[in-house]
Amino acid sequence: MVYLIGAGDAGLLTVKAQEILKVAEIVIYDRLAAEKILNYVPSTAGRFLIGKC
């Protein structure tokens, strides 16, 4: 399954988005993703930074 979760302020992330990130196997993100959002992602998940850095 694929989910699109918007980047930005981690305080505005929905509970559903947090739950999805906590069980993600792969996360593709860009430089706009706040570090606090990425902290929800398991350490075993693949993380791929895309786009402009």
C-alpha positions as CSV (number, residue, x, y, z in Angstrom):
1,M,0.0,0.0,0.0
2,V,1.2,3.5,-0.7
3,Y,0.4,6.6,1.3
4,L,1.2,10.2,0.7
5,I,1.9,12.3,3.8
6,G,2.5,16.0,3.5
7,A,5.7,17.5,4.8
8,G,6.0,20.5,7.1
9,D,5.3,21.1,10.8
10,A,5.4,17.9,12.7
11,G,2.8,19.4,15.1
12,L,0.2,19.3,12.3
13,L,0.7,15.6,11.5
14,T,-2.5,13.6,11.9
15,V,-2.7,10.7,14.3
16,K,-3.4,8.5,11.2
17,A,-0.2,9.7,9.5
18,Q,1.8,8.9,12.7
19,E,0.4,5.4,12.8
20,I,1.2,4.8,9.1
21,L,4.8,6.1,9.6
22,K,5.3,3.9,12.6
23,V,4.8,0.7,10.6
24,A,6.3,1.9,7.3
25,E,8.8,-0.4,5.5
26,I,10.0,2.3,3.1
27,V,9.8,6.1,3.3
28,I,10.6,8.4,0.4
29,Y,11.0,12.0,1.5
30,D,12.5,15.3,0.5
31,R,14.3,18.0,2.4
32,L,11.1,19.6,3.5
33,A,10.3,16.7,5.8
34,A,10.8,17.7,9.4
35,E,13.2,15.5,11.4
36,K,10.5,15.1,14.0
37,I,8.3,13.4,11.3
38,L,11.1,11.1,10.3
39,N,11.5,10.1,14.0
40,Y,8.2,8.1,13.7
41,V,9.7,5.9,11.1
42,P,11.2,2.6,12.4
43,S,15.0,2.2,12.2
44,T,14.5,-0.9,10.1
45,A,12.6,1.0,7.4
46,G,14.4,2.0,4.2
47,R,14.7,5.8,3.9
48,F,15.3,7.4,0.6
49,L,16.0,11.2,0.2
50,I,14.8,12.4,-3.2
51,G,14.6,15.8,-4.9
52,K,16.7,18.8,-4.3
53,C,18.9,18.7,-1.3
